[in-house]
């Protein structure tokens, strides 16, 4: 490969903000894909840094909770009660309408066997749906694409990573990074093919680049003027960008997966105010996401799920914070969601040998549910095993 050609291609890829696929099979032109319209959307929201589940979904009737967290526990009178045992942090008030309408599922005790408490390694496990002692290169969403999702429609890209989110779940897929739709479209002209003269490696790069350019052109539709108010700050901006991607591709198959992030939830010190602010942003952002998707008539075909590398330790530390832990609850919402509590509430009297919570739901059960009940593909090929699904998606 000539150095001039490689540098020219590299500049184009950087300008578009592209996350290149590792497998050449995923770089085929859009025209070679199946033409059926498949418009379901999955929005993944990463709570970066490890969210404290006990102060998110609060076991307000458990006296051990207040013993373990003398200064950072959420007061019983402040908890937004969802049943007789657990309730939401008060800063998640914006999620109450979703709960009341039966569109919010709270999956409790999510984790995995032999948990790893390293940020880098644990999120890698979540991204790839691996066991704790194996290393995989493909994201779990990529395997879902290969299992048949990508054959359902002529997607302009298999995923869009919005703002500061990581691309791990889409590792190996055709995905693009998007800080905001306007910048992405404005930079699309940088993806200009150059003569390759038989260079197979460069041809592969340019095929991927061509698909990215096609995705940019798909976003060139007139901007939708939402009446929904989006929260200020980076997460609100990411939500606005994500729904503009959905808006720009109405009436045709666009992008099946959007990845957003919020954080950092790594609250080792003085957790109370930081955590409250993050949860306020999460609740407001998810409420705005619903409002905008309802305007687009897309709420019924969108599934939103949170994930995080781990929870926090049951007992607070000496700095009024919490250290790396294990199991934690996660949220699933959307017009097709069957709301309610799933999994078991945390058993604070039955901690593991490291004094961490014991997971009662394997995170791969959530992925298997999405693969089977949302996308209709073989879940065993996505999660690499047989994991029981959860009934949080309406039949």
N, C-alpha and C positions, 0 to 999 in steps of 0.2 A: 504494500500500500504506500502510495506516495505521501510524504509528510505534508505537503501543501493540501492535498485532498482531505487527509485526516483532520488537520487543524480547522479547515473550513467547515467540515461536518460537525466537529466538536463545538465550534462557536455557535452553529445553528441549534444544536441540542441544548446548549446552555441557555441561549436566549429564550427558547420556548419554555424552559423549565421542565424538561422531560425526564421521566424515570424509565430508562430503557429496559426492555425485557431481556432476560438472559437466554431464553430459549428461542431460536430462530422460528420455530413453528408458530409462535405467538406474534410474529411480525408480518404475517401475511396481510395483503391488502384487504380493505374493507369489502371490496367487491367480491372477494372469494368466500365471504361468510354467508351463512344462511340468512334469508331475507325476511323471515317471519318477525312480526313486531312483538317484542317482549319488553314491557315497560315497567316492570317492578324495580323499585329502588331500595337499596340498603344503605342506611347512614350509620356509620360506626363512629362513636365518640370516645376517644381515648382520654381517660383521666390520668394524665401523666404524673408519675412519681409515686403512685401507690395510695389510693384513696382510703381514708379511715372509715370503714364500713360501720363500726359501732356508733359513730356520731353522725352517720348519714341516715341509717335506718336503726332507730334507737330502741333497745329493749327496756323500755321505761318502767316496766313492772319488776325487773330483776334487781334485787338489792345488791347483788355482786357487781353489777355494772357501776353503781355509785361508790362501792368500796374500792374498786380498781381504778376509778377515775375521780379522785376526790375534788380536783380543781377544774377539770375540763369536761366533765359529764354535762349533757344537756338536761336542764332542769325538767322534771316531770311535767310541770305546769306549762312549759313552753313547747313540748313535743306536739306535733300534728299527728294525732292518733289515727291509724288506719285499721287497727283491730285492738283486741283487748290486751295484747302483749307488746306490740311494736308500733312505732310511729316515725314520721319524718322529721328531720332537722327543721327548725322553724324557717330557715332561709330557703327552703324548698317549697314555699307556699304556692309558687306558680305551677307546681305539678298537681295541686289538689284538683283543679277542674278535669285533668286527664284521669286521675284516680276515680273521681266521682262519676265520670262517664264510662268507666270500665275500659279505658284505653291505655292503662299503665300497668305493666306487670313488674313486680319486684321479685327478683330471683335471689334468694338468700343463700348464704354459705357457699359461694362459688370459689373454687380453687382447683387444686390438682394434687395427686399423691407425691410424696417426697419433694415438697416445695423448695424452690431456690429463692433466697432473699436478696440476690443481686439484681439491681434494676435492669442492667443490660441483659443478663441471661434470662430472667423471668419474663420480660416482655418478648424476648425472642421465642420462648416457649409458647406464649399466648399467640404470637403472630403466626407461627408455623404449625400450631396444634401438635406439637411434639411431646414425647414423654420427657421427663426431667433429665434423663440420661442419654438423650439422642439429639443430634444436630441436623436440621433439615434446611435446605436452601429455599424452598418454595413457601410462599404464604398460603394460608388455608383458603383464602378467597381465590387465589390462582388455581388451586386444585378444584374448586367449585366451577370455575370457568372451564377447565379441562373436562370436568365430569358432564358438561352439557350446557351450562348456562350461556356460554358464549356462542353456542350454535343456535340459540333461540332468536337472535336478532343481529342486525348489522350495526353493532355498537361502534361509535366513533372512538371509544377507548373503554377498556374494561374497568377502569377506576380513575377517580380524580382525588388527589391528596390536597386538601385545602389548608392554606396557611402554614403553620408550623408543625402540622401532624407528620408522623413518620409513615413510611411506605411499606413497613414490614408485612402487613397482611396481604399486600399486592406484589410481593417479591416474585419476579418472574413473569408478571402479567404486563400487558400494554397499559401503562398508566402515565398520567401527567400530573405535575405539581402546579397548583393554581393558587396564587395569592389573592387575586381577584379577577373576575372575568374580563374586565376592560384591558388589563395589562396582558393577559394571555392572548387576547385577540390582536392587540396592537403589535405583539411580538411575533405573531404567526408568520409574517413575511420573511422572517429570518430563516425559516425552514425551506430553503430553495435547493432543489436537487442539483447535483453537479455530475459531470461525466464520470463514470466509474471504470469503463473499459475493462470489464471482466473481473474486477476486484470483488470476490465473493463477500469478504468481510465488510467492505464499504457498501456493497449493495444491501446487505442486511441492515446496516445502520440507516441507510437512506430509506429503506422500506418502512422501518419503524418511524423514522422522521416524517415520512409522507403521511402515515396514519395520524401522527400528532397534528400535522398541519390540517388534515381533514377534520380532526376534532375541534381545532381552533375555528375553522370555517363554520362548523355547526353551531358554535357559540356566537356567531355574528348576528343572530336574530335581534330584533328590536328589544331593548330592555323592558322588562315587565315592571310597571309602576305599582308596587305593593302599597296597600293601606296599612298593613301590619307594621308596627313600630319595632325596629330591631334594637337590642341593647347596645349601649356604647361599649367600646373596648374590643380587643382582638377576637374574643369568642363570638361576640355579636356580629363582627365583620365577617368572620368565617361562615356563620349561619347565613348571612345575606348572600355571600358568594355562592354557597352551596345551592340555595334555592334559585338563584339566577341561572345556574347550570341546568337545573330541572326545568325552569321556565323556557329556556332557549331551545329546548328539544321536545316541546309539546307536539304531539301528533306523529312522532317518529321515535324509534328506539335510540336512546342516547347513551347515557352512562349508567351502568347498573349499580355501582358502588361509589359512595363518597365517604372520605375519611376526614374527620375533624379532630381537634384536640383541645384540651383545657388543662391548665396546670401552671406551676407544679404543686402537687398534693403531697410532696415529701416533707411533711410537717413535724420535724424533729423538735422544734422549739416553738414555744408560744403559739400553739396550734389554733386556739379558739377563733381569733379574728381572721386569720388567713383562711382557715377552712370555711368559716361562715361566708366570707366574700366569694370564694370559689363556688360554693354551693348556690349562692345567690345568682351568680353568672350562669351556672348550669341550668337552674330552674327557669330563669328568664329566657335563656337561649332556646331551650326545648319548647317553651311556650310559643316563642316567636316562630320557631321552625314549623310548629303545627299551624299557626295562623297563616303563614305564607303558603304552605302546602295546601291548605283548604282553599285559599284564593285561586290556586292553580288547578283545583279539583284533582290533586295528586295525593291527598292524605291517605286514602284507602289503599293506594298502591305503594306506600312507603313504610318501611320498617326501620326503626331507630333503636340502636342498642349501645349501651356503654360498656367499656372494658378498661381494665387497669392491670398492671403487672402483679400486684398483690394488695392485700389490705394492710392494716397496722396491728401492732401488738395489743393485746387486750388491756394490759396495765399501762397507764401513762408513765412517762419517764420523769426524771428529775428536773427537766427543763420545760415542764408544762406542755409537752408534746407527746408524740408516739413514734416508736421505732418500727422498722420493717416487720410486717406480720404475714399472715397467710390469707385465710378466707375472707370474703367481703360480699356484700350484695351488689347486684347490678340491675339497671333499668332497661326495660324493653317497652317501646311505645309505638303507636301507629293506629290507623283506622281499622286495621285487620287484627289488632292485638286483643286477646282475651285477658282482661285485666285481673289483678289479684295477686296474692302472695304465693310464691312457689318455693320449694325447698323448705328446710327447717330453720327456725330462728336459732341464733348462736347459743350454744350451751357453755356458759361461762364457768360452770362447775366441772366441765370436762375438757380442759385444755390439754394439748399434747405435751410431750416431755420438754419442749422449749417454751412452754407457757403461751402457746399460740392457739388460735381457734382451729378446730377440726373442720375441714371442708365436707359438706354434705352433698354438693352438686359439683360434678366435674365440668370445667368450662367448655370441654368439647361436647357436652350435651347441648349447650346453647348453639354451637356451630352445627351440630347434627340436625337440630330442629330447624335452623334456617335453611340448610341444604335440602332437607326432605320436604318440609311443610311450606317453605316460602318459594324456593326455586324448583322443587320437584326433581331433584337429582339424587343420585346414589350417595347417601351420607357416609357410608363406610369408606368410600374412596376419598372423601374430603377430610375426614378426621382419622383415617387409617385405623379403623377398628369399629366395633359395634358399641355405640353409646346410646343409652335410652333417651328418647326425645322428651321434651316437656310441652305440655298442652297450652302454650301461651299464644299460639296462632290459631285463629278461628278456621274451622274446616270449611 
